């Protein structure tokens, strides 16, 4: 067998090391960029917690001392406390999500789970809020049990994050569509809103950690929710993608592998149109 000349081998080795050094350099830059963004976000969130807390304490003190004119003003103060408390909860959940994302891997415990039942229970928690906000719902869920090998708590969390995102950014459309179906050994969930939508150039970035989108949406989210959803879905060997037409409709589609477990029993029907 003819051997390569020494100078050719050295050339190949040099190219290999140069390519490897470039990859390492790129990875270090990515890690540095992520760490910088993470630190900035945690700092901003910690700072942002002070404002709603100060407001809550101020309004609570006013109520406690009876320093309000009438029942209407009292109601207004309690509503302000409620809204500020909700905002603080969002901030705390975001910090919790960051902590989870920075932990060593994602602990996934899969078992046969009825996705229909899981989705119905999740949606039941949102019905009062949707009614209160005047958001019309269109829900299409099959009657039969649909079994998949998943971590139920993680999938529930993923679904909630996508619904929360739809309600936050799609509230102006006053619509939420939920669809579940099974197709070719897969479970497919689609969550749709009719808000302002997502710019085409941002649709590929929407699942990146800390990505907050355009300036008008920047203060409405922290770039964690959808990134976490993607990590959960991919940990289940599934996929998630978004389809969006500006000011028309935005749909997030989650696809999970399905596991058959015998005959499909009938599940109670409670679809809400």
C-alpha positions, 0 to 999 in steps of 0.5 A: 500500500502506498503511503502518503508523503510526510508533508501531506500527512502534516497538512491533513493533521494541520487542517484537522486541528485548525477545524477542531480549534475553530469548532471549540472557539465557536462553542466557547463563544456560544457558551459565553454568549449564553452565560452573559445573557443568563446573568443579565436576565437574572439581574433584570428579573431580580430588579423587576421584582422590586417594583411590583412588590413595592406596589403591592405593599403600598396598596395593601397598607392603604387598604389596611389603614382604611385610606380609600374613599369607597368600595369602588376604590377598594375594588380597584386597589385589590385588582391592582394587587392581584395583577401585580401578584400575577406579574410577580408569579411570572417572574418567579416562574421564569427564575425557576425555569432558568434554574431548571435549565441550568441543572445537569440534564432533564430528568425524564420519567416516562410511563404510558400516559393518556394524552387525552385525559392529560390535555383535558385536565390542563385545559380545565384550569384555563377555562375560567381565565379564558371566559374572564378574558373573553377569549373564544375557544375551539377545542377538538379532542378525540373521544378515545384514549390516546396512550403515549410513553411520556413524562406526564408532568413535563408534557403538561408543563410544555402544553401550559407554556405554549398556551400561556404564550398564546394567551400573552402574545395572541390576546388581541385575537380573542381566540384559542384553538386546541387540537389533538389527533393521532397520525402514523404512530404519532400524537399531534397537538396544535395550539393556535391564536389569532394575535399579531403573529411572529415575523418570518425571520424570527420564527427560526429563533423563537425557540432559542433560550433568552430570545425575546423577539421584536421590541414591541414584544420584548417586555412581555416575555423572557425567552425561556418558556418556548425554549423549555418546551423544545427541550421537553419535547426533544427529550421525548424524541418529538418535535415542535415547530411554529407556523405564523401569518402576521395578524392572522394566525399563529400555530404551535405544533407538538409531535410526540411518538405514540405507543399503542396499548391494546384497545382504545377505551372511550373517554368522557367527552367534554369538548368546548366550542 
